[in-house]
Amino acid sequence: MFSEKPGYVAYLNKDTAKLMRIKNENNIILPEGIFSFPMDAHFALTTRCNLFCKGCYNTTIADDKCDMDFEKAKRIIDNLSKMNVFSISFGGGEPTLHPRLFELAAYARSKNVLPNITTNGVNMTAALAEKMKIFGNIHLSLHAMKDKEQVENAVLLLKKAGVKQIGLNLLLSTDTVPHIDSVFKWAKSLRFQRVLCLRYKHTEKNKGINDMSIDDDYRSIFEDIYQFGKKYRLKVMCDCSAVQEFLEYGAMSKKLLYYLDTNGCQGGNAYIAITVDGKVKPCSFWSETFFDADTMTQDDWLYNERIVAFRNARHSENCKNCEHFKLCNGGCRLQGLSCCKDHS
């Protein structure tokens, strides 16, 4: 069950659902632990960008510049709505470069799907900030320290327009990590609603860029994140790729991880990604696509062999009886195939 105002996602047991007259329309028996459909779809609208940040996981300056076809995007939204997907998160490239972004956001709302957006903020103007009110949540990306000024400018324009739900996506890299204290202090001064820390990941798009990863210092980095988050009283979250290391190093307690809403990989279950050509993949960072988003059926979602294989990846013998498995869910599929207990 989902609500925008107030914002929450809640699990209901069968008795509560019955009291609220929520019907099981399909009368199907779901595989254990698998949602009937994803809760959120990460939706790439364009390969165009005005930054092309070093190490970008998704687009490079060498890519063909293209936008998702407007009618195809509407068909995808129709299908997501039919599947009771709660929200879509527009991205890219830089989604504000799509010529019909706000029409698609309005169309999503008309279909009871909440539109959110992640943007680098470069294009932000007072007029654009007014239009951004259509989104439920707006996240601004900070990939390098040199981009702080443009992010701050975007935040101030959005706040002047009356937008309140603004989050920061902070890429943890060799460029930003040495400045975590000052970045968190800055984020507090701008009153970001939340800070989502994203681990730098190697994908097909950024192969060969090896000087941005912070994996060698992972434990100390996340201890700093916790300490500075507490110091500045920020709501700090970490992406799913961090959970295995949290548990392996003991950097945070299990109780604290639950409190911070930290989850292991939920790609191909709670979340999917949709590429600019309308293909579905289980994770924004994954290179392989599985089927078409505008014709995806419940059978595709539940039983496609490749998506099932993705969900079940890294479920070693150690995972089956691990007390942390509910949090970790086998760990990040991009980070290799070892279990955290295999390191001890």
QUIBEL-V231293 format. One record per pair of residues at least 6 apart in sequence whose ideal C-beta (glycine too) atoms are under 7 Angstrom apart, sorted by sequence separation. I is the first residue (numbers start at 0). GAP is how many residues later the second one is. If there is no record, write none. Layout:
I_GAP + I_GAP
//
This chain:
29_6 + 94_6 + 108_6 + 131_6 + 141_6 + 169_6 + 245_6 + 273_6 + 274_6 + 318_6 + 1_7 + 107_7 + 175_7 + 213_7 + 228_7 + 280_7 + 51_8 + 79_8 + 157_8 + 186_8 + 271_8 + 272_8 + 280_8 + 0_9 + 51_9 + 141_9 + 279_9 + 280_9 + 290_9 + 330_9 + 48_10 + 104_10 + 271_10 + 272_10 + 278_10 + 279_10 + 0_11 + 89_11 + 139_11 + 154_11 + 224_11 + 245_11 + 272_11 + 279_11 + 318_11 + 46_12 + 199_12 + 169_13 + 199_13 + 278_13 + 279_13 + 290_13 + 43_14 + 139_14 + 199_14 + 267_14 + 274_14 + 277_14 + 278_14 + 289_14 + 139_15 + 266_15 + 277_15 + 314_15 + 46_16 + 245_16 + 266_16 + 277_16 + 279_16 + 289_16 + 313_16 + 46_17 + 47_17 + 289_17 + 312_17 + 313_17 + 46_18 + 116_18 + 46_19 + 114_19 + 115_19 + 120_19 + 167_19 + 242_19 + 266_19 + 273_19 + 313_19 + 321_19 + 87_20 + 114_20 + 115_20 + 137_20 + 221_20 + 242_20 + 312_20 + 318_20 + 45_21 + 114_21 + 115_21 + 116_21 + 117_21 + 118_21 + 119_21 + 242_21 + 317_21 + 44_22 + 45_22 + 94_22 + 113_22 + 44_23 + 95_23 + 117_23 + 236_23 + 239_23 + 309_23 + 313_23 + 315_23 + 317_23 + 94_24 + 167_24 + 221_24 + 235_24 + 236_24 + 237_24 + 239_24 + 317_24 + 87_25 + 89_25 + 93_25 + 108_25 + 137_25 + 166_25 + 169_25 + 171_25 + 236_25 + 239_25 + 281_25 + 313_25 + 86_26 + 89_26 + 93_26 + 131_26 + 139_26 + 141_26 + 165_26 + 166_26 + 169_26 + 171_26 + 225_26 + 239_26 + 86_27 + 87_27 + 88_27 + 89_27 + 90_27 + 95_27 + 137_27 + 141_27 + 165_27 + 166_27 + 167_27 + 168_27 + 169_27 + 170_27 + 171_27 + 172_27 + 217_27 + 84_28 + 85_28 + 87_28 + 88_28 + 105_28 + 121_28 + 128_28 + 132_28 + 136_28 + 137_28 + 138_28 + 139_28 + 140_28 + 141_28 + 142_28 + 164_28 + 167_28 + 169_28 + 171_28 + 196_28 + 222_28 + 281_28 + 86_29 + 88_29 + 101_29 + 104_29 + 120_29 + 123_29 + 128_29 + 132_29 + 135_29 + 138_29 + 139_29 + 141_29 + 166_29 + 168_29 + 170_29 + 221_29 + 8_30 + 69_30 + 76_30 + 80_30 + 104_30 + 120_30 + 123_30 + 132_30 + 136_30 + 138_30 + 144_30 + 218_30 + 66_31 + 72_31 + 76_31 + 80_31 + 125_31 + 128_31 + 129_31 + 131_31 + 143_31 + 144_31 + 66_32 + 80_32 + 95_32 + 101_32 + 120_32 + 124_32 + 128_32 + 143_32 + 218_32 + 58_33 + 73_33 + 77_33 + 79_33 + 120_33 + 123_33 + 58_34 + 76_34 + 128_34 + 144_34 + 125_35 + 154_35 + 76_36 + 173_37 + 176_37 + 147_38 + 151_38 + 173_38 + 40_39 + 172_39 + 194_39 + 196_39 + 267_39 + 173_40 + 196_40 + 198_40 + 200_40 + 172_41 + 193_41 + 194_41 + 195_41 + 196_41 + 197_41 + 171_42 + 192_42 + 196_42 + 198_42 + 267_42 + 268_42 + 48_43 + 193_43 + 195_43 + 198_43 + 266_43 + 267_43 + 40_44 + 47_44 + 48_44 + 49_44 + 176_44 + 179_44 + 183_44 + 187_44 + 42_45 + 44_45 + 46_45 + 47_45 + 48_45 + 179_45 + 183_45 + 36_46 + 38_46 + 39_46 + 42_46 + 45_46 + 46_46 + 47_46 + 187_46 + 36_47 + 37_47 + 38_47 + 39_47 + 40_47 + 41_47 + 42_47 + 43_47 + 44_47 + 45_47 + 49_47 + 180_47 + 184_47 + 186_47 + 36_48 + 42_48 + 43_48 + 179_48 + 183_48 + 39_49 + 41_49 + 43_49 + 45_49 + 47_49 + 86_49 + 171_49 + 284_49 + 44_50 + 183_50 + 282_50 + 45_51 + 117_51 + 45_52 + 44_53 + 44_56 + 138_57 + 263_63 + 265_63 + 262_64 + 263_64 + 264_64 + 261_65 + 263_65 + 264_65 + 263_66 + 264_66 + 263_67 + 264_67 + 264_68 + 50_69 + 253_70 + 256_70 + 50_71 + 49_72 + 49_73 + 253_73 + 8_77 + 246_77 + 246_80 + 246_81 + 202_82 + 203_83 + 1_84 + 200_84 + 202_84 + 242_84 + 243_84 + 242_85 + 243_87 + 242_88 + 243_88 + 52_90 + 52_91 + 240_91 + 239_92 + 247_92 + 240_93 + 246_93 + 240_94 + 247_95 + 243_96 + 3_110 + 54_118 + 3_132 + 201_132 + 200_133 + 56_144 + 54_145 + 59_145 + 56_146 + 58_146 + 57_147 + 56_148 + 55_149 + 56_149 + 55_150 + 54_151 + 54_154 + 53_155 + 54_157 + 75_198 + 75_202 + 71_206 + 67_208 + 65_210 + 67_210 + 78_214 + 78_215 + 75_217 + 78_217 + 75_218 + 74_219 + 71_222 + 57_226 + 56_228 + 41_229 + 46_229 + 39_230 + 43_230 + 45_230 + 38_231 + 39_231 + 40_231 + 41_231 + 42_231 + 43_231 + 44_231 + 37_232 + 38_232 + 41_232 + 43_232 + 37_233 + 40_233 + 34_234 + 37_234 + 33_235 + 34_235 + 41_242 + 36_264 + 33_268 + 30_271 + 25_272
//
